[in-house]
């Protein structure tokens, strides 16, 4: 069984709009990407902006192809041009070190411009804590992924040390944010002052993203995201090739992009769109009959994953297929949002797709309604936004708001 979500119009922040900013309420977000775009940070930033905060975002431009300074939707984006050297494995530590040095320098030079640092992931945390020590700034540590658990080509003992360091440094920050309460287990052992769960839910989108079919295929399977073999994409391609009545729509880029494209091999019922903007990715998922999110559970970080695809599926009223042993299977089974399959098992994936393709219109409508209700009552961005704003209200009012899970 499966689930979906409601469409509620959301006010947009338009370039050039005048905001009522409260004196001495400036937040700087840190992220080691070029913010081009970065939906998770941007929705947080817009929530704070609408609440009267000034928002600065500092990112890393490794390709030197983005403007160093940009104004977007009232957000001030700074990009530090720190080119990535061609290194892998343990040698990649020099890339992280160069980025951390440049970020620390920027934070110290601009210390008078902000009061709170919102550090996203471990590769921005050390510069944030150095600045906290020197200038007494407040630090919010937003863990998108536990850094050590994302490293595949680094020796196990190095990952162990990085994880220990990460857990130790959490005791020095003011607030830790995790994307799923399931991740409490992943950071067990850390001494945390204030822990908050903010799911990676998308903001409610405009009605123009309502579903419309542009295909005669009986079942449309959607996936927009990172193109890697650890997302079950190779298996999905093989299954869909044997079902000409189905269509697989793929979009994105990633480390295994060329191999995935080669496996498509001009199959008429597989559409590859390449890299797309976030709104187009949403459109792909909105127009699908089922969304694919089968992550490899043997990768440590995937055991605690809470992908935005899961919440998009709820929001659009679309079933989702996830792999057993990942962070998403618990939510899918609890609320009957779709199917849980054994990762890599083609027969289970095929059976799940067959079940969804045979749903009657009334069954689809029931699933959609149930899913939208689950999203609205438990995971909507409106609820997550209130949690975010409560964190910042506590920081600026000097309230500890201790919250332990």
C-alpha positions in Angstrom: 0.0 0.0 0.0 1.0 3.6 -0.5 0.6 7.4 0.2 0.6 11.2 -1.0 0.2 15.0 -0.1 -1.7 18.2 -0.4 -1.0 21.1 -2.7 -1.0 24.4 -0.7 0.1 27.7 -2.3 3.2 29.2 -0.7 4.2 32.9 -0.7 7.4 33.4 -2.8 10.1 35.8 -2.0 10.6 37.9 -5.1 13.9 39.5 -6.1 13.9 43.2 -5.1 11.3 42.9 -2.3 11.9 45.1 0.8 12.3 43.0 4.0 11.8 44.3 7.5 15.1 43.2 9.0 15.5 43.2 12.8 18.8 44.8 13.9 21.6 42.3 14.8 19.7 39.3 13.5 22.0 38.0 10.8 22.7 34.3 10.0 25.4 32.9 7.8 24.9 29.5 6.3 28.0 27.4 5.3 28.0 24.7 2.6 30.8 23.2 0.6 28.9 23.5 -2.7 28.4 26.4 -5.1 24.7 26.9 -4.0 23.6 26.5 -7.6 21.0 25.6 -6.4 20.9 24.1 -2.9 17.2 23.7 -2.2 17.6 22.6 1.4 19.6 25.6 2.4 17.5 28.0 0.3 14.2 27.0 1.9 15.8 27.4 5.4 17.1 30.8 4.4 13.8 32.0 3.0 12.0 30.9 6.2 14.4 33.0 8.2 14.3 35.9 5.8 10.5 36.0 6.0 10.8 36.0 9.8 12.9 39.2 9.7 16.5 37.8 9.6 19.2 38.9 7.3 20.7 35.8 5.6 24.1 35.2 4.1 25.2 32.0 2.4 28.8 31.0 1.9 29.6 28.2 -0.6 32.5 26.7 -2.4 33.1 27.2 -6.1 35.5 24.4 -7.2 35.1 25.0 -10.9 35.6 28.8 -10.8 32.5 29.1 -13.0 30.0 31.0 -10.7 29.9 34.6 -9.7 31.7 35.3 -6.4 28.7 37.3 -5.1 25.0 36.9 -6.0 21.7 38.1 -4.7 18.9 35.5 -5.0 15.5 35.9 -3.5 16.8 38.4 -1.0 19.6 36.0 0.1 23.3 37.2 -0.2 25.4 34.4 -1.6 29.2 34.4 -1.4 31.2 31.8 -3.2 34.8 31.2 -2.2 36.9 30.1 -5.2 38.7 27.1 -3.9 39.6 24.9 -6.8 39.6 21.1 -6.1 42.8 19.3 -6.9 42.4 15.9 -8.6 42.8 13.7 -5.5 41.0 10.8 -4.1 40.9 8.7 -1.0 43.1 9.8 1.9 44.9 12.4 -0.4 41.6 14.3 -0.6 42.1 15.6 2.9 44.1 18.4 1.4 41.1 19.6 -0.6 39.1 19.7 2.6 41.9 21.4 4.4 42.2 24.2 1.8 38.5 24.8 1.9 38.5 24.9 5.7 41.3 27.5 5.7 39.6 29.7 3.1 36.3 29.4 5.0 37.9 30.2 8.4 39.6 33.3 6.9 36.2 34.5 5.5 34.4 34.0 8.7 37.0 35.8 10.8 37.2 38.7 8.3 33.4 39.2 8.3 32.8 38.4 12.0 31.0 41.8 12.5 28.4 41.0 9.9 26.6 38.1 11.6 25.7 36.6 15.0 24.8 33.0 14.2 26.7 30.4 12.0 24.6 27.6 10.5 27.2 25.0 9.5 26.0 22.3 7.1 27.9 19.0 7.5 31.3 18.3 9.1 33.4 19.9 6.3 32.2 23.4 7.5 32.1 22.7 11.3 35.7 23.4 12.3 35.8 26.9 10.8 32.5 27.6 12.6 33.8 26.5 15.9 37.1 28.4 15.5 35.0 31.6 14.9 32.8 30.7 17.9 35.9 30.5 20.1 37.4 33.8 18.8 34.2 35.9 18.5 31.7 34.1 20.7 29.3 33.3 17.8 26.4 30.9 18.2 26.7 27.8 16.1 23.9 25.6 14.6 25.3 22.3 13.3 23.0 20.9 10.6 23.9 17.3 9.7 22.8 16.5 6.2 24.9 13.3 6.3 27.4 12.0 8.9 30.6 12.8 7.0 32.6 9.7 8.0 29.8 7.4 6.9 29.8 8.9 3.4 33.5 8.1 2.7 34.0 4.9 0.6 37.6 5.1 -0.5 39.2 6.1 2.8 40.7 3.6 5.2 38.4 2.4 7.9 40.7 3.7 10.7 40.5 7.2 9.2 36.7 7.0 9.1 36.7 5.9 12.7 38.8 8.9 13.8 36.7 11.3 11.8 33.6 10.0 13.3 35.0 10.3 16.8 36.1 13.9 16.1 32.7 14.7 14.7 30.9 13.4 17.8 33.3 15.2 20.1 32.9 18.5 18.4 29.1 18.3 18.7 29.4 19.1 22.4 30.7 22.6 21.5 27.9 23.7 19.3 24.7 25.3 20.5 22.2 23.3 18.5 22.5 20.1 16.4 19.9 19.4 13.7 19.4 16.0 12.1 17.1 15.1 9.2 15.4 12.1 10.7 15.0 10.9 14.3 16.4 7.5 13.0 19.8 9.3 12.9 19.9 9.5 16.7 21.5 6.1 16.6 24.1 7.3 14.1 25.3 10.0 16.5 25.0 8.1 19.7 27.8 8.9 22.1 27.8 12.7 21.3 27.1 15.1 24.2 24.6 17.5 22.7 23.1 20.6 24.3 20.0 20.8 22.1 19.0 18.3 19.4 16.2 18.9 16.9 14.8 16.9 14.1 13.9 18.8 10.9 12.9 16.5 8.1 14.0 17.4 4.6 10.5 18.2 3.5 9.8 20.3 0.4 7.8 23.5 0.7 4.3 23.1 -0.6 4.4 23.9 -4.3 2.2 25.8 -6.7 -0.8 24.1 -8.4 1.0 24.3 -11.7 2.9 21.2 -10.6 -0.3 19.1 -10.5 0.0 15.8 -12.3 -0.6 15.5 -16.0 0.3 12.5 -18.2 2.4 13.1 -21.3 2.8 9.3 -22.0 0.6 6.4 -23.1 2.6 3.9 -21.0 0.7 2.1 -18.3 3.2 2.9 -15.6 5.6 5.9 -15.4 8.6 5.4 -13.0 10.4 8.5 -12.0 13.9 9.2 -10.6 15.6 12.6 -10.5 18.8 12.7 -8.4 22.4 11.5 -8.2 23.2 9.0 -10.9 25.1 6.2 -9.0 24.8 2.5 -9.2 24.2 2.4 -5.4 20.7 3.8 -6.0 19.4 0.7 -7.7 19.2 2.4 -11.1 21.0 -0.5 -13.0 18.4 -2.9 -11.7 15.5 -0.6 -12.6 16.8 -0.2 -16.1 17.1 -4.0 -16.6 13.5 -4.6 -15.3 12.0 -1.8 -17.4 13.7 -3.1 -20.5 11.6 -6.3 -20.3 8.3 -4.3 -19.9 7.7 -2.1 -22.9 4.3 -1.1 -21.4 6.2 0.8 -18.7 8.4 3.9 -18.9 11.4 4.9 -16.8 12.2 8.7 -16.7 15.7 9.4 -15.4 17.3 12.8 -14.7 20.4 14.0 -12.9 24.1 13.5 -13.0 26.7 11.6 -11.0 29.8 9.4 -10.8 28.2 6.5 -12.7 26.4 8.6 -15.3 28.2 7.3 -18.4 27.7 3.6 -17.4 24.0 4.2 -16.6 23.5 5.9 -20.0 25.3 3.0 -21.8 23.0 0.5 -20.1 19.9 2.4 -21.4 21.2 1.5 -24.9 18.5 3.4 -26.8 15.7 1.6 -25.1 12.5 3.3 -26.4 10.7 3.2 -23.0 13.6 4.8 -21.0 13.9 8.6 -21.2 17.1 10.2 -20.0 16.9 14.0 -19.4 20.3 14.7 -17.9 20.8 17.5 -15.4 17.6 19.4 -14.6 16.6 22.3 -12.4 15.0 21.5 -9.0 11.5 22.5 -10.2 11.8 20.2 -13.2 12.9 17.4 -10.9 9.7 18.0 -8.9 7.7 18.0 -12.1 9.2 14.6 -13.0 8.2 13.1 -9.6 4.7 14.8 -9.7 4.0 13.2 -13.1 5.2 9.7 -12.2 3.0 6.8 -11.1 5.8 5.6 -8.8 9.1 7.2 -7.5 12.2 5.1 -7.2 14.4 5.5 -4.1 16.2 2.1 -3.7 19.4 3.1 -1.9 22.1 0.5 -1.1 21.8 -0.3 2.7 25.4 -1.6 2.9 26.6 2.0 2.7 26.5 3.2 6.3 24.9 6.5 5.6 22.1 5.0 3.7 20.9 3.1 6.8 19.8 6.5 8.1 18.8 8.2 4.9 15.7 10.3 4.7 15.7 11.4 1.1 13.6 14.3 -0.1 12.1 11.9 -2.7 10.2 10.3 0.1 8.5 13.6 1.1 8.0 14.6 -2.5 6.2 11.3 -3.1 3.9 12.0 -0.1 3.3 15.6 -1.3 2.4 14.6 -4.8 0.4 11.5 -3.8 2.7 9.1 -5.6 3.8 5.7 -4.3 7.4 5.2 -3.6 9.7 2.1 -3.7 12.5 2.0 -1.2 15.1 -0.6 -0.2 14.9 -2.6 3.0 17.4 -1.6 5.7 17.6 2.1 4.7 16.3 4.9 6.8 13.2 5.3 4.6 11.7 1.8 5.0 10.5 2.5 8.5 8.4 5.5 7.4 7.1 3.7 4.2 6.0 0.7 6.2 4.6 2.7 9.1 2.4 4.9 7.0 1.9 2.5 4.0 3.5 4.8 1.5 4.6 2.3 -1.1 6.7 -0.9 -1.3 9.8 -2.0 0.4 12.1 -4.4 -1.5 15.4 -6.2 -1.0 18.1 -4.1 -2.6 19.5 -5.6 -5.8 16.7 -8.2 -6.1 15.3 -7.7 -9.6 12.3 -10.1 -9.0 11.2 -8.1 -5.9 11.5 -4.8 -7.8 9.6 -6.2 -10.7 6.8 -7.5 -8.5 6.5 -4.2 -6.7 6.2 -2.3 -10.0 3.6 -4.8 -11.2 1.5 -4.3 -8.0 1.5 -0.6 -8.5 0.7 -0.8 -12.2 -2.4 -2.8 -11.4 -3.9 -0.4 -9.0 -7.5 0.7 -9.9 -8.4 4.4 -10.1 -10.2 4.2 -6.8 -7.2 2.5 -5.1 -4.9 5.2 -6.5 -7.2 7.9 -5.2 -7.3 6.3 -1.7 -3.6 6.0 -1.6 -3.1 9.6 -2.7 -5.5 11.0 -0.1 -3.9 9.0 2.7 -0.5 10.1 1.7 -1.3 13.7 1.6 -2.8 13.5 5.0 0.3 11.8 6.4 2.5 14.5 4.9 0.3 17.4 6.2 0.0 16.0 9.7 3.6 14.8 10.2 6.1 16.0 7.7 5.0 19.2 6.0 7.5 22.0 5.6 5.2 24.4 7.5 5.7 22.2 10.6 9.5 21.9 10.0 9.7 25.7 9.4 8.2 26.3 12.9 10.8 24.1 14.4 13.6 26.0 12.6 12.2 29.4 13.7 11.8 28.2 17.3 15.5 27.3 17.3 16.6 30.7 16.2 14.2 32.5 18.6 15.8 30.5 21.4 19.3 31.4 20.3 18.6 35.1 20.1 16.6 35.2 23.3 19.3 33.3 25.2 17.0 30.3 25.8 18.7 26.9 25.9 15.5 25.0 24.9 17.2 21.7 25.8 15.7 18.9 23.7 17.1 15.4 23.9 15.9 12.4 21.9 
